[in-house]
């Protein structure tokens, strides 16, 4: 995932390597962020943060994917 120090994006692409997914992500600024919330993206390949509305898409989504990230 690319760096986003201003937290200005509203759409993010992630991979299984980025899981477990939480918002804000490690690449985002912490000084102006909401509390960390973990987002369940594994089952559908999509998730939306309830705090900031950021949308995440699992680019290598595989509905058959099981276990370990």
SEBA-120287 format. One line per 3 residues: for each residue x, y, z of N, C-alpha, C. Coordinates in nm, 4 decimals. Each point is the difference from the previous one (the first is absolute). Example, Ala and Ser with C-alpha at 12.3 -4.5 7.8 and 13.67 -1.06 7.14 Angstrom:
BEGIN
1.3190 -0.5690 0.7800 -0.0890 0.1190 0.0000 0.0900 0.1200 0.0000 | -0.0350 0.1050 -0.0720 0.0820 0.1190 0.0060 -0.0770 0.1090 0.0730
***
This chain:
BEGIN
0.0850 -0.1166 0.0000 -0.0850 0.1166 0.0000 0.0896 0.1228 0.0000 | -0.0359 0.0999 -0.0778 0.0787 0.1218 -0.0113 -0.0184 0.0888 0.1222 | 0.0980 0.0841 0.0252 -0.0056 0.0906 0.1137 -0.1070 0.1068 -0.0208
-0.0652 0.0372 0.1081 -0.1036 0.1029 -0.0033 0.0101 0.0815 0.1275 | 0.0972 0.0886 0.0045 0.0255 0.0723 0.1238 -0.1067 0.1033 0.0324 | -0.0854 0.0366 -0.0951 -0.1020 0.1005 0.0271 -0.1374 -0.0608 0.0250
-0.0152 -0.1288 -0.0168 -0.1276 -0.0688 0.0199 -0.1086 0.0587 -0.0909 | 0.0377 0.0427 -0.1193 -0.0929 0.0699 -0.0883 -0.0717 -0.0906 -0.0990 | 0.0427 -0.1232 -0.0138 -0.0640 -0.0898 -0.0948 -0.1265 -0.0598 0.0606
-0.0914 -0.0417 -0.0874 -0.1210 -0.0653 0.0493 -0.0130 -0.1415 -0.0547 | 0.0932 -0.0410 -0.0854 -0.0029 -0.1339 -0.0580 0.1410 -0.0584 0.0072 | 0.0098 -0.1219 0.0542 0.1297 -0.0642 0.0171 -0.0048 -0.1413 -0.0546
0.1081 -0.0409 -0.0622 0.0139 -0.1375 -0.0458 0.0992 -0.0694 0.0909 | -0.0386 -0.1171 0.0513 0.0843 -0.0773 0.0896 0.0105 -0.1429 -0.0528 | 0.0944 -0.0753 0.0543 0.0174 -0.1405 -0.0361 -0.0019 -0.0834 0.1277
0.0017 -0.1316 -0.0169 0.0042 -0.0888 0.1165 0.1224 0.0292 0.0870 | 0.1073 0.0489 -0.0608 0.1208 0.0320 0.0766 -0.0241 0.1148 0.0974 | -0.1018 0.0833 -0.0241 -0.0311 0.1135 0.0870 -0.0897 -0.0370 0.1180
-0.0488 -0.1219 0.0031 -0.0924 -0.0426 0.1054 0.0739 -0.0364 0.1273 | -0.0615 0.0147 0.1163 -0.1364 0.0461 0.0222 -0.0112 0.1489 -0.0319 | -0.1114 0.0382 -0.0593 -0.0223 0.1368 -0.0443 -0.0594 0.0840 0.1116
0.0569 0.1175 0.0181 -0.0580 0.0949 0.0942 0.0132 0.1403 -0.0574 | -0.0897 0.0856 0.0451 0.0011 0.1398 -0.0409 0.0117 0.0823 0.1268 | 0.0908 0.0935 0.0069 0.0955 0.0353 -0.1025 0.1074 -0.1065 -0.0165
0.0564 -0.0064 -0.1199 0.1050 -0.0977 -0.0292 0.1337 0.0530 0.0518 | 0.1014 -0.0849 0.0050 0.1302 0.0448 0.0499 0.0607 0.1159 -0.0813 | -0.0391 0.0125 -0.1271 0.0560 0.1042 -0.0858 -0.0659 0.1358 0.0205
-0.1112 0.0038 0.0712 -0.0734 0.1253 0.0188 0.0544 0.0787 0.1187 | -0.0196 0.1312 -0.0053 0.0374 0.0858 0.1127 -0.0831 -0.0373 0.1213 | 0.0618 -0.0012 0.1144 -0.0725 -0.0331 0.1228 -0.0516 0.1248 0.0710
0.0631 0.1128 -0.0208 -0.0341 0.1199 0.0747 -0.1403 0.0522 -0.0301 | -0.0543 -0.0314 -0.1186 -0.1333 0.0508 -0.0333 -0.0959 -0.1129 -0.0355 | 0.0174 -0.1154 0.0622 -0.0806 -0.1176 -0.0328 -0.0982 -0.0356 0.1104
-0.0970 -0.0793 -0.0368 -0.0965 -0.0535 0.0951 0.0596 -0.1224 0.0692 | -0.0669 -0.0564 0.1001 0.0509 -0.1209 0.0662 0.0130 -0.1155 -0.1004 | 0.0933 -0.0879 0.0244 0.0207 -0.1149 -0.0885 -0.1189 -0.0942 0.0085
-0.0473 -0.0425 -0.1162 -0.1085 -0.0971 -0.0078 0.0410 -0.1067 -0.1012 | -0.0154 -0.1261 0.0385 0.0321 -0.1102 -0.0907 -0.1181 -0.0250 -0.0912 | 0.0287 -0.0233 -0.1280 -0.1039 -0.0140 -0.1014 -0.0001 -0.1410 -0.0579
-0.1138 -0.0690 0.0063 -0.0099 -0.1354 -0.0557 -0.0178 0.0054 -0.1517 | 0.1069 -0.0276 -0.0716 -0.0027 0.0097 -0.1459 0.0146 -0.1372 -0.0664 | 0.0384 -0.1001 0.0783 0.0335 -0.1308 -0.0561 -0.1167 -0.0701 -0.0694
-0.1229 0.0160 0.0468 -0.1135 -0.0760 -0.0557 -0.0546 0.0578 -0.1302 | 0.0035 0.1328 -0.0136 -0.0620 0.0620 -0.1178 0.0988 0.0696 -0.0922 | 0.1202 0.0298 0.0500 0.0984 0.0717 -0.0809 -0.0181 0.1510 0.0047
-0.0969 0.0470 0.0806 -0.0256 0.1432 0.0130 -0.0304 0.0333 0.1446 | 0.0384 0.1212 0.0403 -0.0307 0.0470 0.1351 -0.0059 0.1521 -0.0011 | -0.0793 0.0545 0.0922 -0.0121 0.1451 0.0128 0.0172 0.0375 0.1462
0.0840 0.0981 0.0251 0.0257 0.0446 0.1360 -0.1225 0.0732 0.0537 | -0.0493 -0.0401 0.1191 -0.1173 0.0665 0.0569 0.0301 0.1414 0.0518 | 0.1266 0.0328 0.0207 0.0364 0.1326 0.0498 0.0145 0.1021 -0.1120
0.0847 -0.0312 -0.0984 0.0332 0.1001 -0.1019 -0.0595 -0.0299 -0.1370 | -0.0588 -0.1184 -0.0175 -0.0622 -0.0342 -0.1270 0.0967 -0.0482 -0.1061 | 0.1275 -0.0151 0.0340 0.0978 -0.0497 -0.0971 -0.0415 -0.1394 -0.0463
0.0111 -0.0226 -0.1296 -0.0363 -0.1297 -0.0567 0.1259 -0.0766 -0.0373 | 0.0001 -0.1270 0.0336 0.1140 -0.0877 -0.0254 -0.0434 -0.1137 -0.0906 | 0.0874 -0.0347 -0.0949 -0.0251 -0.1112 -0.0915 0.1193 -0.0939 0.0079
-0.0282 -0.1271 0.0174 0.1031 -0.1030 0.0038 0.0281 -0.0408 -0.1443 | 0.1102 0.0489 -0.0566 0.0256 -0.0180 -0.1427 0.0267 -0.1441 -0.0395 | 0.0553 -0.0783 0.0909 0.0251 -0.1410 -0.0321 -0.1040 -0.0903 0.0663
-0.1229 0.0519 0.0132 -0.1089 -0.0728 0.0653 -0.0246 -0.1348 -0.0666 | -0.0113 -0.1021 0.0848 -0.0306 -0.1350 -0.0449 -0.0991 -0.0573 0.1024 | -0.1261 -0.0198 -0.0425 -0.0995 -0.0521 0.0956 0.0360 -0.1365 0.0568
0.0903 -0.0688 -0.0638 0.0444 -0.1315 0.0470 0.1179 0.0093 0.0973 | 0.0553 0.1202 0.0166 0.1159 0.0199 0.0871 -0.0354 -0.0389 0.1435 | 0.0865 -0.0807 0.0608 -0.0253 -0.0456 0.1352 0.1219 0.0273 0.0866
-0.0264 0.0419 0.1238 0.1054 0.0116 0.1001 0.1076 0.0997 -0.0333 | 0.1137 -0.0139 0.0728 0.1153 0.0893 -0.0063 0.0010 0.1019 -0.1098 | 0.0471 0.1137 0.0352 0.0010 0.1122 -0.0915 0.1140 -0.0202 -0.0912
***
